[in-house]
């Protein structure tokens, strides 16, 4: 599905088995205080793996939180490397 077109017919009747729910089982909601903590820990130089352990969230959830913060215009130190 191209999210830019906002097409609602991306899963046609009978074709649902051809699709996979990406990142199934992860939680995508965050308390504002937890997002601030993730941002603080990241800007202090912690890797997403360390942050994950400190905030008790899955590593991928921390990455999603960081992407969300960037999208919302928050300042974050550069990231993208795998540590």
C-alpha positions in Angstrom: 0.0 0.0 0.0 1.2 3.5 -0.8 0.3 5.5 2.2 0.6 8.7 0.3 -2.5 7.8 -1.8 -4.5 6.8 1.3 -6.1 4.0 -0.7 -8.5 1.9 1.4 -8.7 -1.0 -0.9 -5.1 -2.4 -0.3 -6.5 -5.7 1.0 -9.0 -7.1 -1.4 -11.5 -9.7 -0.4 -9.8 -13.1 -0.4 -6.2 -11.7 -0.6 -5.6 -11.1 3.1 -3.4 -14.2 3.4 -1.0 -12.5 1.0 -0.2 -9.8 3.5 1.8 -9.6 6.6 1.2 -7.2 9.5 4.6 -5.5 10.0 5.9 -5.3 13.5 3.0 -7.3 14.9 3.1 -7.6 18.7 4.8 -4.3 19.3 3.3 -1.5 21.3 3.2 1.9 19.5 1.8 4.1 22.3 4.0 6.0 24.7 3.4 8.2 27.6 4.7 11.7 27.0 7.1 11.3 29.9 8.5 8.1 28.5 9.1 9.8 25.1 10.9 12.6 26.9 13.0 10.0 28.8 13.9 8.2 25.5 14.9 11.5 23.9 17.0 12.5 26.9 18.8 9.1 27.0 19.4 9.2 23.3 20.8 12.7 23.4 23.1 11.7 26.2 24.7 9.2 23.8 23.0 6.0 24.8 22.3 3.4 22.1 18.8 2.2 21.4 19.7 -1.1 23.0 20.7 0.6 26.2 17.6 2.8 26.2 15.5 -0.2 25.6 16.8 -1.8 28.9 16.4 1.5 30.8 12.8 2.2 29.8 11.7 -1.5 29.6 10.6 -1.3 26.0 11.4 -3.5 23.0 14.4 -2.2 21.0 12.2 -1.7 18.0 9.7 0.3 20.0 12.5 2.6 21.0 13.5 3.1 17.4 9.9 3.9 16.5 9.8 6.4 19.4 12.9 8.1 18.0 11.5 8.2 14.5 8.3 9.7 15.9 10.3 12.4 17.8 12.1 13.3 14.6 8.9 13.5 12.7 7.4 15.8 15.3 10.4 18.2 15.0 12.3 17.3 18.2 16.0 17.8 18.2 17.9 14.5 18.4 21.6 13.9 18.0 22.2 12.0 14.7 21.5 8.3 14.7 21.1 5.5 12.3 24.1 3.3 13.1 23.6 -0.1 14.5 25.3 -0.4 17.9 
